[in-house]
Amino acid sequence: MSEGIIGSLITGGLALIGVVITNLSSNKKVVTDIKAEVERNQAVTDTKIEELTREVREHNNFARRMPVVEEQIKVINHRIKDLEKEGK
């Protein structure tokens, strides 16, 4: 083989190794960036779920108390009617 061909093969091989190394390091950076983004998104999602859970608990507490308030309103209405009858 001539020196030109050997030189070209060596240059091509080194170029290929450089491209492979660059590609691998670039892929590692992309994977790291994606993982960081996923972690940020997960933190936001967790916060939103906690807030929704708090709101649901508030609503459930309100739903439990509402029948008590309705019963108290009935009693108050009966008392008002009794007072109105006494006043006549």
trRosetta pair geometry for C-beta under 8 A, 3 or more apart (Angstrom, degrees):
i j d omega theta_ij theta_ji phi_ij phi_ji
1 5 4.9 -106 -177 75 104 129
1 6 5.6 118 118 -51 121 93
2 5 5.1 95 59 6 78 99
2 6 7.2 -148 97 -2 41 90
3 6 5.7 -56 -145 41 35 111
3 7 6.0 39 155 -21 68 109
4 7 5.8 -56 -147 38 26 112
4 8 6.3 27 154 -20 62 108
5 8 5.6 -54 -148 36 31 112
5 9 6.3 31 153 -19 65 105
6 9 5.8 -52 -147 36 30 111
6 10 6.4 29 154 -17 64 106
7 10 5.8 -55 -147 38 30 109
7 11 6.2 28 155 -17 65 109
8 11 5.7 -55 -144 40 29 111
8 12 6.0 30 156 -19 65 108
9 12 5.7 -55 -143 39 28 111
9 13 6.1 30 156 -21 64 107
10 13 5.7 -53 -145 36 29 112
10 14 6.3 25 157 -15 64 107
11 14 5.9 -57 -147 39 28 108
11 15 6.2 30 154 -20 64 108
12 15 5.6 -55 -146 37 30 113
12 16 6.3 33 154 -21 64 105
13 16 5.7 -54 -149 35 30 112
13 17 6.4 30 153 -18 65 104
14 17 5.6 -50 -146 36 34 112
14 18 6.4 38 152 -21 64 104
15 18 5.6 -54 -151 35 32 114
15 19 6.4 32 152 -19 65 104
16 19 5.7 -53 -148 35 32 111
16 20 6.3 32 154 -19 65 106
17 20 5.8 -54 -147 37 31 112
17 21 6.3 30 155 -18 65 107
18 21 5.9 -56 -146 38 29 109
18 22 6.2 28 157 -17 65 110
19 22 5.8 -57 -146 40 29 111
19 23 6.1 30 155 -21 65 109
20 23 5.7 -57 -146 37 28 112
20 24 6.3 27 156 -19 64 106
21 24 5.9 -55 -147 36 29 110
21 25 6.4 22 158 -13 64 108
22 25 6.1 -60 -147 40 28 105
22 26 6.1 29 155 -19 65 111
23 26 5.7 -57 -145 38 28 112
23 27 6.3 30 156 -21 64 106
24 27 5.7 -54 -148 35 30 111
24 28 6.6 32 153 -21 63 103
25 28 5.6 -49 -150 32 35 114
25 29 6.6 36 152 -19 64 103
26 29 5.7 -54 -152 35 33 111
26 30 6.4 33 152 -19 66 105
27 30 5.6 -53 -146 36 34 112
27 31 6.3 34 155 -19 66 105
28 31 5.8 -55 -147 37 30 111
28 32 6.3 31 153 -19 64 107
29 32 5.7 -55 -148 37 31 112
29 33 6.3 31 154 -18 65 106
30 33 5.7 -54 -147 37 30 111
30 34 6.3 31 154 -20 65 106
31 34 5.7 -54 -147 36 30 111
31 35 6.4 32 154 -20 64 105
32 35 5.8 -53 -148 35 30 111
32 36 6.5 31 153 -19 63 105
33 36 5.7 -55 -149 35 31 112
33 37 6.4 30 153 -18 65 107
34 37 5.7 -56 -149 37 32 111
34 38 6.3 33 153 -20 66 105
35 38 5.7 -53 -147 35 31 112
35 39 6.4 32 154 -20 64 104
36 39 5.8 -54 -150 35 31 111
36 40 6.5 32 152 -18 64 104
37 40 5.7 -52 -149 35 33 111
37 41 6.3 31 154 -16 66 107
38 41 5.7 -55 -146 40 31 110
38 42 6.2 35 153 -23 65 106
39 42 5.6 -52 -145 35 31 113
39 43 6.5 35 153 -22 63 102
40 43 5.7 -54 -153 32 32 112
40 44 6.6 30 151 -16 65 104
41 44 5.7 -53 -151 36 35 111
41 45 6.2 36 151 -19 67 106
42 45 5.5 -53 -146 38 33 113
42 46 6.2 37 154 -22 66 104
43 46 5.7 -51 -146 34 29 112
43 47 6.5 31 154 -19 62 105
44 47 5.8 -55 -152 35 31 112
44 48 6.4 29 152 -17 65 106
45 48 5.8 -56 -148 37 32 110
45 49 6.3 32 154 -20 66 106
46 49 5.7 -54 -147 36 31 111
46 50 6.4 33 154 -20 64 104
47 50 5.7 -53 -150 34 31 112
47 51 6.5 30 153 -17 64 106
48 51 5.7 -55 -149 37 33 112
48 52 6.3 32 153 -17 66 106
49 52 5.7 -54 -146 39 32 110
49 53 6.2 37 153 -23 65 105
50 53 5.6 -53 -148 34 30 114
50 54 6.5 33 152 -20 63 104
51 54 5.7 -52 -152 33 32 113
51 55 6.5 30 152 -17 65 105
52 55 5.6 -54 -148 38 34 111
52 56 6.3 36 153 -21 67 104
53 56 5.7 -52 -147 35 31 111
53 57 6.5 32 153 -19 63 104
54 57 5.8 -55 -151 35 31 111
54 58 6.5 33 150 -19 64 104
55 58 5.5 -51 -150 34 35 114
55 59 6.4 35 152 -19 66 105
56 59 5.6 -54 -149 37 33 112
56 60 6.2 35 152 -21 66 104
57 60 5.6 -51 -145 36 32 112
57 61 6.4 35 154 -20 64 104
58 61 5.8 -56 -153 35 30 111
58 62 6.4 30 150 -18 64 106
59 62 5.5 -55 -150 37 34 113
59 63 6.2 34 152 -21 67 106
60 63 5.5 -52 -145 36 33 113
60 64 6.5 34 154 -20 64 103
61 64 5.8 -53 -151 33 31 111
61 65 6.5 22 154 -13 64 109
62 65 5.9 -63 -147 41 31 106
62 66 6.3 46 155 -42 66 100
63 66 5.8 -36 -145 9 31 120
64 67 7.7 -60 -179 25 33 98
64 68 7.9 21 138 -6 61 111
65 68 5.5 -62 -164 39 53 116
65 69 6.2 50 144 -22 81 104
66 69 5.6 -55 -148 36 36 111
66 70 6.3 38 155 -21 68 104
67 70 5.5 -51 -146 36 35 115
67 71 6.4 37 155 -20 66 103
68 71 5.8 -54 -152 35 31 110
68 72 6.5 31 150 -18 64 106
69 72 5.6 -54 -148 37 34 112
69 73 6.4 38 152 -23 66 103
70 73 5.6 -51 -150 32 33 113
70 74 6.7 37 150 -21 63 100
71 74 5.6 -49 -154 30 36 114
71 75 6.7 35 150 -17 65 103
72 75 5.6 -52 -151 36 36 112
72 76 6.3 37 151 -20 67 105
73 76 5.6 -52 -146 37 33 113
73 77 6.3 36 154 -21 65 104
74 77 5.8 -54 -150 35 30 112
74 78 6.5 30 152 -18 64 104
75 78 5.8 -54 -152 35 32 111
75 79 6.5 32 151 -19 65 105
76 79 5.6 -55 -150 36 33 112
76 80 6.4 35 152 -21 66 104
77 80 5.6 -52 -148 34 32 112
77 81 6.5 33 153 -18 64 104
78 81 5.7 -54 -150 36 32 111
78 82 6.4 34 152 -20 65 105
79 82 5.6 -53 -148 36 33 112
79 83 6.3 32 153 -18 66 105
80 83 5.7 -55 -148 38 31 110
80 84 6.3 33 153 -21 65 105
81 84 5.6 -53 -147 35 32 112
81 85 6.5 34 153 -21 65 103
82 85 5.7 -53 -151 33 32 112
82 86 6.4 31 152 -18 65 106
83 86 5.6 -54 -147 37 34 111
83 87 6.3 33 154 -21 65 108
84 87 5.7 -56 -147 36 31 113
84 88 6.8 38 154 -31 62 102
85 88 6.0 -52 -156 20 32 113
